[in-house]
Amino acid sequence: MNNLDPEVAERPADLVVYGGIGKAARNWECFHAIVRELEHLGHEETLLVQERQAVAVFPTHELAPRVIIATPTWWASGPHGSTSTNWTARA
């Protein structure tokens, strides 16, 4: 949310943080969904954000990243056999 502070964001009302097109979220509904998921994220969960929207929360471990921001071509296949079938879609 710091990136959307009017002192630093380019157009905070439009979620644009930099460069004319660098948005924090797809829209305000997606922004609030990302914030809601972060507020409820467990110590052994990771939030996947893809295309500027919360996509899924999946089980990880305490030292794993809290958030992964991915491009549209990203696919999960972790060392513990992580697949989309064991993600929890809450967003």
Backbone as a printed PyTorch tensor [residue, N CA C, xyz], in Angstrom:
tensor([[[  0.8130,  -1.1780,   0.0000],
         [  0.0000,   0.0000,   0.0000],
         [  0.8640,   1.2520,   0.0000]],

        [[  2.1340,   1.1090,   0.4320],
         [  3.0300,   2.2620,   0.4230],
         [  3.2430,   2.7970,  -0.9850]],

        [[  3.2640,   1.9130,  -1.9830],
         [  3.4670,   2.3440,  -3.3650],
         [  2.3120,   3.1840,  -3.8830]],

        [[  1.1570,   3.1170,  -3.2370],
         [  0.0010,   3.8980,  -3.6600],
         [ -0.1560,   5.2000,  -2.8780]],

        [[  0.7870,   5.4840,  -2.0010],
         [  0.7600,   6.7440,  -1.2670],
         [  0.8350,   7.8950,  -2.2720]],

        [[ -0.0120,   8.9000,  -2.1430],
         [ -0.0080,  10.0250,  -3.0820],
         [  1.3400,  10.7410,  -3.2020]],

        [[  2.1840,  10.6080,  -2.1930],
         [  3.5100,  11.2340,  -2.2420],
         [  4.4480,  10.5310,  -3.2180]],

        [[  4.1920,   9.2440,  -3.5160],
         [  5.1170,   8.4880,  -4.3720],
         [  4.4690,   7.8820,  -5.6140]],

        [[  3.1860,   7.6410,  -5.5770],
         [  2.5160,   7.0050,  -6.7230],
         [  2.2670,   8.0180,  -7.8360]],

        [[  2.2870,   7.5230,  -9.0550],
         [  2.0370,   8.3890, -10.2020],
         [  0.5680,   8.8060, -10.2810]],

        [[ -0.3350,   7.8180, -10.2330],
         [ -1.7810,   8.0840, -10.2410],
         [ -2.4520,   7.0870,  -9.2930]],

        [[ -2.3820,   7.3580,  -7.9890],
         [ -2.8820,   6.3840,  -7.0090],
         [ -4.3600,   6.0340,  -7.1770]],

        [[ -5.1890,   6.9500,  -7.6020],
         [ -6.6190,   6.6550,  -7.7700],
         [ -6.8590,   5.6100,  -8.8520]],

        [[ -5.9190,   5.5120,  -9.8070],
         [ -6.0130,   4.5220, -10.8910],
         [ -5.1290,   3.3150, -10.6270]],

        [[ -4.5520,   3.2220,  -9.4220],
         [ -3.6480,   2.1560,  -9.0120],
         [ -2.3150,   2.1700,  -9.7440]],

        [[ -2.0090,   3.2390, -10.4660],
         [ -0.7540,   3.3410, -11.2170],
         [  0.3350,   3.8520, -10.2800]],

        [[  1.3620,   3.0200, -10.1030],
         [  2.4300,   3.3800,  -9.1840],
         [  3.6360,   3.9800,  -9.8960]],

        [[  3.8650,   3.6180, -11.1630],
         [  5.0190,   4.1590, -11.8860],
         [  4.8660,   3.9330, -13.3890]],

        [[  5.5980,   4.6800, -14.1750],
         [  5.7400,   4.4420, -15.6020],
         [  4.4960,   4.5830, -16.4570]],

        [[  3.4490,   5.1560, -15.9240],
         [  2.2390,   5.3340, -16.7120],
         [  1.3600,   4.1120, -16.8200]],

        [[  1.9490,   2.8990, -16.6760],
         [  1.1530,   1.6730, -16.7950],
         [  1.4080,   0.6780, -15.6610]],

        [[  2.3870,   0.9520, -14.8050],
         [  2.7280,   0.0370, -13.7180],
         [  1.6920,   0.0790, -12.6120]],

        [[  0.7430,  -0.8540, -12.6810],
         [ -0.3610,  -0.8560, -11.7190],
         [ -0.1120,  -1.8400, -10.5790]],

        [[ -0.5970,  -1.4800,  -9.4060],
         [ -0.4790,  -2.3350,  -8.2230],
         [ -1.4450,  -3.5110,  -8.2840]],

        [[ -2.5580,  -3.3380,  -8.9870],
         [ -3.5640,  -4.3910,  -9.1270],
         [ -4.3800,  -4.0890, -10.3830]],

        [[ -5.1140,  -5.0810, -10.8420],
         [ -5.9190,  -4.9360, -12.0600],
         [ -6.9910,  -3.8530, -11.8980]],

        [[ -7.6380,  -3.8480, -10.7300],
         [ -8.6700,  -2.8610, -10.4040],
         [ -8.7850,  -2.8340,  -8.8800]],

        [[ -9.6610,  -1.9880,  -8.3620],
         [ -9.7720,  -1.8730,  -6.9050],
         [-10.3070,  -3.1440,  -6.2670]],

        [[-11.1660,  -3.8570,  -6.9300],
         [-11.6670,  -5.1300,  -6.3990],
         [-10.5090,  -6.1210,  -6.2410]],

        [[ -9.6350,  -6.1970,  -7.2440],
         [ -8.4690,  -7.0840,  -7.1600],
         [ -7.4920,  -6.6170,  -6.0840]],

        [[ -7.3110,  -5.3080,  -5.9660],
         [ -6.4380,  -4.7660,  -4.9260],
         [ -6.9160,  -5.2000,  -3.5480]],

        [[ -8.2140,  -5.0230,  -3.2980],
         [ -8.7590,  -5.3940,  -1.9850],
         [ -8.6870,  -6.8970,  -1.7540]],

        [[ -8.8300,  -7.7050,  -2.8080],
         [ -8.7000,  -9.1630,  -2.6760],
         [ -7.2650,  -9.5410,  -2.3000]],

        [[ -6.2820,  -8.8930,  -2.9200],
         [ -4.8750,  -9.1600,  -2.5850],
         [ -4.6090,  -8.7970,  -1.1290]],

        [[ -5.0520,  -7.6200,  -0.7110],
         [ -4.8490,  -7.1840,   0.6790],
         [ -5.5350,  -8.1420,   1.6470]],

        [[ -6.7640,  -8.5450,   1.3440],
         [ -7.5060,  -9.4780,   2.2070],
         [ -6.7500, -10.8020,   2.3450]],

        [[ -6.2310, -11.3250,   1.2330],
         [ -5.4860, -12.5920,   1.2930],
         [ -4.2020, -12.4400,   2.1020]],

        [[ -3.5140, -11.3170,   1.9430],
         [ -2.2900, -11.0920,   2.7130],
         [ -2.5820, -11.0060,   4.2030]],

        [[ -3.7020, -10.3960,   4.5620],
         [ -4.0640, -10.2740,   5.9740],
         [ -4.3830, -11.6250,   6.6090]],

        [[ -4.8210, -12.5960,   5.8210],
         [ -5.2000, -13.9020,   6.3490],
         [ -4.2010, -15.0120,   6.0120]],

        [[ -3.0890, -14.6640,   5.3870],
         [ -2.1060, -15.6530,   4.9570],
         [ -1.4410, -16.3180,   6.1460]],

        [[ -1.4350, -17.6440,   6.1470],
         [ -0.7970, -18.3920,   7.2240],
         [  0.7140, -18.4280,   7.0690]],

        [[  1.4150, -18.8730,   8.1100],
         [  2.8800, -18.9260,   8.1040],
         [  3.4220, -19.9410,   7.1020]],

        [[  2.6150, -20.8930,   6.7240],
         [  3.0630, -21.9190,   5.7820],
         [  2.2290, -21.8850,   4.5090]],

        [[  1.9050, -20.6700,   4.0530],
         [  1.1450, -20.4780,   2.8240],
         [  1.8140, -19.4020,   1.9780]],

        [[  1.6110, -19.4910,   0.6740],
         [  2.1170, -18.5010,  -0.2730],
         [  0.9740, -18.0600,  -1.1660]],

        [[  0.8810, -16.7600,  -1.3930],
         [ -0.1310, -16.1860,  -2.2670],
         [  0.4490, -16.0560,  -3.6660]],

        [[ -0.2640, -16.5500,  -4.6460],
         [  0.1200, -16.3930,  -6.0480],
         [ -0.6690, -15.2360,  -6.6380]],

        [[  0.0440, -14.2290,  -7.1410],
         [ -0.5630, -13.0860,  -7.8280],
         [ -0.1510, -13.1900,  -9.2890]],

        [[ -1.1330, -13.2520, -10.1610],
         [ -0.8720, -13.3750, -11.5880],
         [ -1.7350, -12.3670, -12.3310]],

        [[ -1.1320, -11.6570, -13.2670],
         [ -1.8660, -10.6400, -14.0200],
         [ -2.5300,  -9.6300, -13.0930]],

        [[ -1.8050,  -9.2360, -12.0330],
         [ -2.2430,  -8.2120, -11.0750],
         [ -3.5180,  -8.5800, -10.3190]],

        [[ -3.7300,  -9.8930, -10.1040],
         [ -4.8610, -10.3140,  -9.2760],
         [ -4.4720, -11.5530,  -8.4730]],

        [[ -5.0770, -11.7060,  -7.3010],
         [ -4.8280, -12.8790,  -6.4690],
         [ -5.4350, -14.0890,  -7.1640]],

        [[ -4.6240, -15.1270,  -7.3330],
         [ -5.0820, -16.3100,  -8.0530],
         [ -5.3190, -17.4780,  -7.1020]],

        [[ -4.3820, -17.7010,  -6.1840],
         [ -4.5020, -18.8530,  -5.3000],
         [ -3.5920, -18.6980,  -4.0910]],

        [[ -3.9240, -19.4210,  -3.0530],
         [ -3.0630, -19.5840,  -1.8870],
         [ -2.7220, -21.0580,  -1.8370]],

        [[ -1.4310, -21.3620,  -1.7510],
         [ -1.0630, -22.7740,  -1.7110],
         [ -0.1060, -23.0480,  -0.5640]],

        [[ -0.0960, -24.3050,  -0.1030],
         [  0.7420, -24.6650,   1.0400],
         [  2.2160, -24.6570,   0.6650]],

        [[  3.0210, -24.0670,   1.5420],
         [  4.4670, -24.0520,   1.3440],
         [  5.1210, -24.4090,   2.6680]],

        [[  6.0630, -23.6320,   3.1270],
         [  6.6660, -23.8270,   4.4400],
         [  7.0370, -22.4560,   5.0010]],

        [[  7.4220, -22.4370,   6.2440],
         [  7.6420, -21.1770,   6.9580],
         [  8.6870, -20.2720,   6.2950]],

        [[  9.6890, -20.8420,   5.6230],
         [ 10.7480, -20.0330,   5.0180],
         [ 10.4890, -19.7090,   3.5460]],

        [[  9.3640, -20.1300,   3.0110],
         [  9.0280, -19.8640,   1.6140],
         [  8.5880, -18.4110,   1.4360]],

        [[  8.6470, -17.9090,   0.2100],
         [  8.1510, -16.5440,  -0.0300],
         [  6.6710, -16.4210,   0.3370]],

        [[  6.2830, -15.2720,   0.8400],
         [  4.8690, -15.0450,   1.1750],
         [  4.0430, -14.7990,  -0.0800]],

        [[  4.6720, -14.2010,  -1.0960],
         [  3.9620, -13.8680,  -2.3310],
         [  4.8460, -14.2140,  -3.5180]],

        [[  4.2340, -14.7880,  -4.5360],
         [  4.8880, -14.9890,  -5.8230],
         [  4.0770, -14.1950,  -6.8380]],

        [[  4.7590, -13.3050,  -7.5530],
         [  4.1140, -12.5460,  -8.6190],
         [  4.5750, -13.1710,  -9.9210]],

        [[  3.6130, -13.6580, -10.7020],
         [  3.9450, -14.4780, -11.8620],
         [  3.4360, -13.8790, -13.1630]],

        [[  4.0970, -14.2780, -14.2310],
         [  3.6410, -13.9260, -15.5740],
         [  2.6160, -14.9630, -16.0240]],

        [[  1.8850, -14.7020, -17.0890],
         [  0.8470, -15.6380, -17.5310],
         [  1.3630, -17.0210, -17.9080]],

        [[  2.6500, -17.1600, -18.1790],
         [  3.1850, -18.4530, -18.5940],
         [  3.7260, -19.2820, -17.4360]],

        [[  3.5850, -18.8060, -16.2100],
         [  4.1290, -19.4810, -15.0420],
         [  3.3110, -20.7130, -14.6800]],

        [[  3.9720, -21.7730, -14.2310],
         [  3.3110, -22.9710, -13.7560],
         [  4.0870, -23.5270, -12.5810]],

        [[  3.4080, -23.9810, -11.5670],
         [  4.0680, -24.4600, -10.3430],
         [  4.4060, -25.9340, -10.4420]],

        [[  5.6130, -26.2500, -10.0750],
         [  6.0370, -27.6370,  -9.9280],
         [  7.2010, -27.6230,  -8.9560]],

        [[  6.8920, -27.7450,  -7.6950],
         [  7.9010, -27.5880,  -6.6600],
         [  8.5570, -28.8950,  -6.2600]],

        [[  9.5290, -28.8250,  -5.3570],
         [ 10.2680, -30.0000,  -4.9200],
         [  9.4110, -31.0100,  -4.1620]],

        [[  8.2570, -30.5760,  -3.6890],
         [  7.3770, -31.4790,  -2.9420],
         [  6.1740, -31.8970,  -3.7800]],

        [[  6.2880, -31.7940,  -5.0980],
         [  5.1970, -32.2160,  -5.9680],
         [  4.0380, -31.2530,  -5.9930]],

        [[  4.3010, -29.9970,  -5.7340],
         [  3.2670, -28.9770,  -5.7120],
         [  2.5990, -28.8520,  -7.0800]],

        [[  1.2930, -28.9600,  -7.1180],
         [  0.5520, -28.7650,  -8.3580],
         [ -0.6830, -27.9400,  -8.0550]],

        [[ -1.3680, -27.5200,  -9.0880],
         [ -2.5690, -26.6920,  -8.8830],
         [ -3.6670, -27.4390,  -8.1390]],

        [[ -3.5850, -28.7610,  -8.0600],
         [ -4.6410, -29.5260,  -7.3900],
         [ -4.6090, -29.3780,  -5.8770]],

        [[ -3.4620, -28.9410,  -5.3010],
         [ -3.4500, -28.7690,  -3.8520],
         [ -3.3740, -27.3010,  -3.4370]],

        [[ -3.7220, -26.4020,  -4.3540],
         [ -3.8500, -24.9880,  -4.0210],
         [ -5.2340, -24.7360,  -3.4740]],

        [[ -5.3590, -23.7300,  -2.6510],
         [ -6.6530, -23.3070,  -2.1460],
         [ -7.0110, -21.9960,  -2.8160]],

        [[ -7.9770, -22.0170,  -3.7020],
         [ -8.3990, -20.7990,  -4.3850],
         [ -9.3440, -20.0420,  -3.4710]],

        [[ -8.8550, -18.9480,  -2.8810],
         [ -9.6810, -18.1550,  -1.9800],
         [ -9.9650, -16.7870,  -2.5480]],

        [[ -9.2210, -16.3900,  -3.5320],
         [ -9.3510, -15.0210,  -4.0410],
         [-10.5830, -14.8660,  -4.9040]]])
